[in-house]
Amino acid sequence: MPTDTEVKFEDMTLVQQIKAIDEVIDENVRQFLVMDGGNMEVIDVKPADDNVDVYIRYVGACNGCASSTTGTLYAIESTLKEKLSAKIRVLPI
């Protein structure tokens, strides 16, 4: 979560939001995807009602994997909520 000197996730520019998401994914999730022969990329970030929707695309072995729509998606969303904002929703494309 941001400190007093940091900008809240919802107040960041689109570029800042995508960079922050990529940093959290790199530090907490990506290595597990890569170990299984897959990966993911952030496609877009959009405000939606009282949420921030993060659109991702799975690549490699993650594309079409049954876990990508359940456990993996939940792990990604939970990590982003914990590290950046409770308002984040992750939606696969």
DSSP file (Angstrom, degrees, kcal/mol; ACC not computed):
  #  RESIDUE AA STRUCTURE BP1 BP2  ACC     N-H-->O    O-->H-N    N-H-->O    O-->H-N    TCO  KAPPA ALPHA  PHI   PSI    X-CA   Y-CA   Z-CA
    1    1 A M              0   0    0      0, 0.0    83,-0.1     0, 0.0    84,-0.1   0.000 360.0 360.0 360.0 150.2    0.0    0.0    0.0
    2    2 A P        -     0   0    0      0, 0.0     2,-0.1     0, 0.0     6,-0.1  -0.292 360.0-135.4 -68.7 148.1    1.2    3.5   -0.7
    3    3 A T    >   -     0   0    0      4,-0.1     3,-1.1     1,-0.0     0, 0.0  -0.335  40.1 -87.1 -87.4-180.0    2.9    5.6    2.0
    4    4 A D  T 3  S+     0   0    0      1,-0.3    -1,-0.0    -2,-0.1     0, 0.0   0.800 129.7  47.5 -60.5 -29.1    2.1    9.3    2.6
    5    5 A T  T 3  S+     0   0    0      2,-0.1    -1,-0.3     0, 0.0     2,-0.2   0.573  98.8  84.7 -90.4  -9.5    4.6   10.4   -0.1
    6    6 A E  S <  S-     0   0    0     -3,-1.1     2,-0.3     1,-0.0     3,-0.0  -0.609  82.8-112.3 -93.4 154.2    3.5    7.9   -2.7
    7    7 A V        -     0   0    0     -2,-0.2     5,-0.1     1,-0.1    -4,-0.1  -0.655  35.4-109.9 -82.4 136.5    0.6    8.4   -5.2
    8    8 A K    >>  -     0   0    0     -2,-0.3     3,-1.2     1,-0.1     4,-0.6  -0.348  27.3-117.1 -61.4 146.9   -2.4    6.2   -4.7
    9    9 A F  G >4 S+     0   0    0     75,-0.5     3,-1.4     1,-0.3    -1,-0.1   0.902 115.1  54.2 -53.8 -45.0   -2.9    3.6   -7.4
   10   10 A E  G 34 S+     0   0    0      1,-0.3    -1,-0.3     7,-0.0     7,-0.1   0.739 107.8  51.4 -64.3 -21.9   -6.2    5.1   -8.5
   11   11 A D  G <4 S+     0   0    0     -3,-1.2    -1,-0.3     2,-0.0    -2,-0.2   0.472  89.6 103.2 -94.3  -3.2   -4.5    8.6   -8.9
   12   12 A M  S << S-     0   0    0     -3,-1.4     2,-0.1    -4,-0.6    -3,-0.0  -0.344  78.6-105.6 -74.5 159.0   -1.7    7.4  -11.1
   13   13 A T     >  -     0   0    0      1,-0.1     4,-2.6    -2,-0.1     5,-0.2  -0.344  37.9-101.9 -72.0 166.1   -1.5    7.9  -14.8
   14   14 A L  H  > S+     0   0    0      1,-0.2     4,-2.5     2,-0.2     5,-0.2   0.913 124.7  50.6 -56.7 -44.8   -2.2    4.9  -17.1
   15   15 A V  H  > S+     0   0    0      1,-0.2     4,-2.3     2,-0.2    -1,-0.2   0.911 110.9  48.4 -62.2 -43.2    1.5    4.5  -17.7
   16   16 A Q  H  > S+     0   0    0      2,-0.2     4,-2.5     1,-0.2    -1,-0.2   0.898 111.0  51.3 -64.0 -40.3    2.3    4.6  -14.0
   17   17 A Q  H  X S+     0   0    0     -4,-2.6     4,-2.6     2,-0.2    -2,-0.2   0.931 110.8  47.1 -63.0 -45.8   -0.5    2.1  -13.3
   18   18 A I  H  X S+     0   0    0     -4,-2.5     4,-2.7     1,-0.2    -2,-0.2   0.906 113.0  49.4 -64.4 -41.1    0.8   -0.4  -15.9
   19   19 A K  H  X S+     0   0    0     -4,-2.3     4,-2.3    -5,-0.2    -1,-0.2   0.916 111.8  48.7 -63.1 -42.4    4.4    0.0  -14.6
   20   20 A A  H  X S+     0   0    0     -4,-2.5     4,-2.1     2,-0.2    -2,-0.2   0.911 112.5  48.2 -64.0 -42.5    3.3   -0.6  -11.0
   21   21 A I  H  X S+     0   0    0     -4,-2.6     4,-2.8     1,-0.2     5,-0.2   0.938 111.4  49.7 -62.8 -47.3    1.3   -3.7  -12.1
   22   22 A D  H  X S+     0   0    0     -4,-2.7     4,-2.9     1,-0.2    -1,-0.2   0.883 109.7  52.0 -60.5 -38.8    4.2   -5.1  -14.1
   23   23 A E  H  X S+     0   0    0     -4,-2.3     4,-2.2     2,-0.2    -1,-0.2   0.930 111.9  45.3 -63.3 -45.0    6.5   -4.5  -11.1
   24   24 A V  H  X S+     0   0    0     -4,-2.1     4,-1.9     2,-0.2     5,-0.4   0.921 114.9  48.0 -64.7 -43.4    4.2   -6.4   -8.7
   25   25 A I  H  X>S+     0   0    0     -4,-2.8     5,-3.0     1,-0.2     4,-2.5   0.926 112.0  50.1 -62.1 -45.1    3.7   -9.2  -11.3
   26   26 A D  H  <5S+     0   0    0     -4,-2.9     5,-0.4     1,-0.2    -1,-0.2   0.894 116.5  41.2 -59.8 -41.1    7.5   -9.4  -11.9
   27   27 A E  H  <5S+     0   0    0     -4,-2.2    -1,-0.2    -5,-0.2    -2,-0.2   0.757 131.7  18.4 -79.7 -25.6    8.2   -9.6   -8.1
   28   28 A N  H  <5S+     0   0    0     -4,-1.9    -3,-0.2    -5,-0.2    -2,-0.2   0.660 131.2  14.1-123.8 -21.5    5.4  -12.0   -7.1
   29   29 A V  T >X5S+     0   0    0     -4,-2.5     3,-1.6    -5,-0.4     4,-1.3   0.723  97.4  76.6-128.9 -43.2    3.8  -14.0   -9.9
   30   30 A R  H 3><S+     0   0    0     -5,-3.0     4,-2.8     1,-0.3     5,-0.3   0.816  90.2  60.3 -54.2 -39.6    5.7  -14.0  -13.2
   31   31 A Q  H 3> S+     0   0    0     -5,-0.4     4,-1.9    -6,-0.3    -1,-0.3   0.845 105.1  50.3 -60.1 -32.1    8.4  -16.6  -12.2
   32   32 A F  H <> S+     0   0    0     -3,-1.6     4,-0.9     2,-0.2    -1,-0.2   0.873 111.1  48.0 -72.8 -37.1    5.7  -19.1  -11.5
   33   33 A L  H ><>S+     0   0    0     -4,-1.3     5,-2.7     2,-0.2     3,-0.6   0.932 112.7  48.5 -66.0 -45.2    4.1  -18.6  -14.9
   34   34 A V  H ><5S+     0   0    0     -4,-2.8     3,-2.1     1,-0.2    -2,-0.2   0.873 103.9  60.3 -64.4 -38.3    7.4  -18.9  -16.6
   35   35 A M  H 3<5S+     0   0    0     -4,-1.9    -1,-0.2     1,-0.3    -2,-0.2   0.807 106.9  47.8 -59.7 -28.5    8.3  -22.1  -14.7
   36   36 A D  T <<5S-     0   0    0     -4,-0.9    -1,-0.3    -3,-0.6    -2,-0.2   0.262 126.9-100.3 -95.7  11.0    5.2  -23.6  -16.3
   37   37 A G  T < 5S+     0   0    0     -3,-2.1    24,-2.6     1,-0.3    -3,-0.2   0.674  90.1  93.3  83.4  17.9    6.1  -22.4  -19.8
   38   38 A G  E   < -A   60   0A   0     -5,-2.7    -1,-0.3    22,-0.3     2,-0.3  -0.565  44.0-179.2-127.4-168.6    3.8  -19.4  -19.8
   39   39 A N  E     -A   59   0A   0     20,-1.6    20,-2.4    -2,-0.2     2,-0.3  -0.943  15.6-133.4-172.8-176.5    3.5  -15.7  -19.1
   40   40 A M  E     -A   58   0A   0     -2,-0.3     2,-0.4    18,-0.3    18,-0.2  -0.981   7.1-154.1-150.9 158.4    1.1  -12.9  -19.2
   41   41 A E  E     -A   57   0A   0     16,-2.2    16,-2.4    -2,-0.3     2,-0.5  -0.993  23.5-119.2-136.5 146.2    0.9   -9.3  -20.3
   42   42 A V  E     +A   56   0A   0     -2,-0.4    14,-0.3    14,-0.2     3,-0.1  -0.737  29.1 178.9 -82.9 123.9   -1.1   -6.3  -19.2
   43   43 A I  E     -     0   0A   0     12,-3.1     2,-0.3    -2,-0.5    13,-0.2   0.849  59.3 -18.2 -93.5 -42.6   -3.3   -5.1  -22.1
   44   44 A D  E     -A   55   0A   0     11,-1.4    11,-2.8     2,-0.0     2,-0.4  -0.989  45.4-145.7-162.3 159.6   -5.2   -2.2  -20.5
   45   45 A V  E     +A   54   0A   0     -2,-0.3     9,-0.2     9,-0.2   -27,-0.1  -0.993  26.6 172.9-133.5 125.4   -6.2   -0.6  -17.3
   46   46 A K  E     -A   53   0A   0      7,-2.7     7,-3.1    -2,-0.4     2,-0.2  -0.996  33.4-119.8-137.7 137.2   -9.6    1.2  -17.1
   47   47 A P  E     -A   52   0A   0      0, 0.0     2,-0.3     0, 0.0     5,-0.2  -0.535  33.2-176.9 -68.3 140.9  -11.6    2.7  -14.3
   48   48 A A  E >   -A   51   0A   0      3,-2.7     3,-3.2    -2,-0.2     2,-0.1  -0.897  53.4 -57.5-146.0 111.1  -15.0    1.0  -14.0
   49   49 A D  T 3  S-     0   0    0     -2,-0.3    -1,-0.1     1,-0.3     0, 0.0  -0.360 121.5 -20.4  53.0-119.8  -17.6    2.2  -11.5
   50   50 A D  T 3  S+     0   0    0     -2,-0.1    -1,-0.3    -3,-0.1     2,-0.2   0.204 129.9  75.6-101.1  15.6  -15.8    2.0   -8.1
   51   51 A N  E <  S-A   48   0A   0     -3,-3.2    -3,-2.7   -41,-0.0     2,-0.5  -0.658  72.9-129.7-117.9 172.9  -13.1   -0.4   -9.4
   52   52 A V  E     -Ab  47  88A   0     35,-2.4    37,-2.5    -5,-0.2     2,-0.5  -0.975  25.8-148.9-123.6 114.2  -10.1   -0.5  -11.6
   53   53 A D  E     -Ab  46  89A   0     -7,-3.1    -7,-2.7    -2,-0.5     2,-0.6  -0.721   7.4-162.6 -88.9 127.9  -10.2   -3.2  -14.3
   54   54 A V  E     -Ab  45  90A   0     35,-3.4    37,-3.1    -2,-0.5     2,-0.5  -0.948   7.2-155.1-110.9 116.1   -6.9   -4.7  -15.3
   55   55 A Y  E     -Ab  44  91A   0    -11,-2.8   -12,-3.1    -2,-0.6   -11,-1.4  -0.807  17.7-179.3 -95.2 126.1   -7.1   -6.6  -18.6
   56   56 A I  E     -Ab  42  92A   0     35,-2.1    37,-2.6    -2,-0.5     2,-0.4  -0.844  19.5-149.2-123.4 160.1   -4.5   -9.2  -19.1
   57   57 A R  E     -A   41   0A   0    -16,-2.4   -16,-2.2    -2,-0.3     2,-0.3  -0.998  15.3-139.9-127.6 127.5   -3.6  -11.7  -21.8
   58   58 A Y  E     -A   40   0A   0     -2,-0.4     2,-0.3   -18,-0.2   -18,-0.3  -0.642  23.4-170.5 -81.4 143.3   -2.1  -15.1  -21.1
   59   59 A V  E >   +A   39   0A   0    -20,-2.4   -20,-1.6    -2,-0.3     3,-1.4  -0.873  46.0   7.0-130.2 165.2    0.7  -16.2  -23.4
   60   60 A G  E >  S-A   38   0A   0     -2,-0.3     3,-1.3     1,-0.3   -22,-0.3  -0.364 130.6 -10.4  65.6-141.9    2.6  -19.5  -23.9
   61   61 A A  T 3  S+     0   0    0    -24,-2.6    -1,-0.3     1,-0.3   -23,-0.2   0.719 132.0  66.0 -64.6 -21.4    1.4  -22.5  -22.0
   62   62 A C  T X  S+     0   0    0     -3,-1.4     3,-1.4   -25,-0.1     2,-0.6   0.783  77.7  95.5 -71.7 -25.9   -0.9  -20.2  -19.9
   63   63 A N  T <  S+     0   0    0     -3,-1.3     3,-0.1     1,-0.3    -4,-0.1  -0.544 105.2   0.5 -69.3 113.9   -3.0  -19.4  -22.9
   64   64 A G  T 3  S+     0   0    0     -2,-0.6    -1,-0.3     1,-0.3     2,-0.2   0.363  94.3 140.7  89.9  -4.8   -5.9  -21.9  -22.7
   65   65 A C    X   -     0   0    0     -3,-1.4     3,-1.1    -4,-0.2     4,-0.5  -0.510  56.1-132.8 -71.5 137.9   -4.8  -23.5  -19.5
   66   66 A A  G >  S+     0   0    0      1,-0.3     3,-1.0    -2,-0.2     4,-0.3   0.847 105.1  57.8 -60.2 -35.1   -7.7  -24.4  -17.2
   67   67 A S  G > >S+     0   0    0      1,-0.2     5,-2.1     2,-0.2     3,-1.0   0.748  90.3  73.2 -67.9 -22.7   -5.8  -22.9  -14.2
   68   68 A S  G < 5S+     0   0    0     -3,-1.1    -1,-0.2     1,-0.3    -2,-0.2   0.779 100.0  43.7 -66.0 -24.8   -5.5  -19.5  -15.9
   69   69 A T  G < 5S+     0   0    0     -3,-1.0    -1,-0.3    -4,-0.5    -2,-0.2   0.481 128.6  21.6 -97.0  -3.0   -9.2  -18.8  -15.4
   70   70 A T  T <>5S+     0   0    0     -3,-1.0     4,-2.6    -4,-0.3     5,-0.2   0.430 128.4  13.5-124.1 -96.4   -9.3  -20.0  -11.8
   71   71 A G  H  >5S+     0   0    0      1,-0.2     4,-2.4     2,-0.2     5,-0.2   0.880 127.9  47.0 -59.3 -45.1   -6.4  -20.3   -9.4
   72   72 A T  H  ><S+     0   0    0     -5,-2.1     4,-2.4     2,-0.2    -1,-0.2   0.928 113.6  48.1 -65.8 -44.6   -3.9  -18.3  -11.4
   73   73 A L  H  > S+     0   0    0     -6,-0.8     4,-2.7     1,-0.2     5,-0.2   0.915 112.5  49.5 -61.3 -43.5   -6.3  -15.5  -12.1
   74   74 A Y  H  X S+     0   0    0     -4,-2.6     4,-2.9     1,-0.2     5,-0.2   0.905 110.5  50.6 -62.1 -42.1   -7.2  -15.4   -8.4
   75   75 A A  H  X S+     0   0    0     -4,-2.4     4,-2.1    -5,-0.2    -2,-0.2   0.909 112.0  47.1 -63.8 -42.2   -3.6  -15.4   -7.4
   76   76 A I  H  X S+     0   0    0     -4,-2.4     4,-2.3     2,-0.2     5,-0.2   0.952 115.4  44.8 -63.7 -50.1   -2.8  -12.5   -9.7
   77   77 A E  H  X S+     0   0    0     -4,-2.7     4,-2.6     1,-0.2    -2,-0.2   0.916 113.3  50.2 -62.5 -44.2   -5.8  -10.5   -8.6
   78   78 A S  H  X S+     0   0    0     -4,-2.9     4,-2.4    -5,-0.2    -1,-0.2   0.903 111.2  48.9 -61.5 -42.0   -5.2  -11.1   -4.9
   79   79 A T  H  X S+     0   0    0     -4,-2.1     4,-2.5    -5,-0.2     5,-0.2   0.923 112.6  47.1 -64.9 -44.7   -1.6  -10.1   -5.2
   80   80 A L  H  X>S+     0   0    0     -4,-2.3     4,-2.7     1,-0.2     5,-1.5   0.889 112.4  50.5 -65.4 -38.9   -2.4   -6.8   -7.0
   81   81 A K  H  <5S+     0   0    0     -4,-2.6    -2,-0.2     3,-0.2    -1,-0.2   0.922 114.0  44.7 -63.0 -43.7   -5.2   -6.0   -4.5
   82   82 A E  H  <5S+     0   0    0     -4,-2.4    -2,-0.2    -5,-0.2    -1,-0.2   0.902 123.2  34.0 -67.3 -41.9   -2.8   -6.6   -1.6
   83   83 A K  H  <5S+     0   0    0     -4,-2.5    -2,-0.2    -5,-0.2    -3,-0.2   0.782 135.5  11.0 -88.3 -28.5    0.1   -4.6   -3.1
   84   84 A L  T  <5S-     0   0    0     -4,-2.7   -75,-0.5    -5,-0.2     2,-0.3   0.799 120.4 -19.6-120.4 -53.9   -1.6   -1.8   -5.1
   85   85 A S    > < -     0   0    0     -5,-1.5     3,-1.4   -76,-0.1    -1,-0.2  -0.929  36.2-137.7-166.5 135.0   -5.3   -1.4   -4.5
   86   86 A A  T 3  S+     0   0    0     -2,-0.3    -5,-0.1     1,-0.2    -4,-0.1   0.607 102.7  69.3 -68.4 -10.7   -8.3   -3.3   -3.1
   87   87 A K  T 3  S+     0   0    0     -6,-0.1   -35,-2.4   -36,-0.1    -1,-0.2   0.463  73.4 115.4 -88.1  -1.3  -10.3   -1.9   -6.0
   88   88 A I  E <   -b   52   0A   0     -3,-1.4     2,-0.4   -37,-0.2   -35,-0.2  -0.498  41.2-174.4 -76.0 134.4   -8.5   -3.9   -8.7
   89   89 A R  E     -b   53   0A   0    -37,-2.5   -35,-3.4    -2,-0.2     2,-0.5  -0.997  14.6-146.5-121.7 132.9  -10.3   -6.5  -10.7
   90   90 A V  E     -b   54   0A   0     -2,-0.4   -35,-0.2   -37,-0.2   -13,-0.1  -0.881  16.6-176.1-104.5 127.8   -8.3   -8.7  -13.2
   91   91 A L  E     -b   55   0A   0    -37,-3.1   -35,-2.1    -2,-0.5     2,-0.2  -0.978  17.2-139.3-126.3 120.8  -10.1   -9.7  -16.3
   92   92 A P  E      b   56   0A   0      0, 0.0   -35,-0.2     0, 0.0   -37,-0.1  -0.528 360.0 360.0 -78.6 146.5   -8.5  -12.1  -18.9
   93   93 A I              0   0    0    -37,-2.6   -36,-0.2    -2,-0.2   -38,-0.0   0.345 360.0 360.0-107.5 360.0   -8.9  -11.3  -22.6
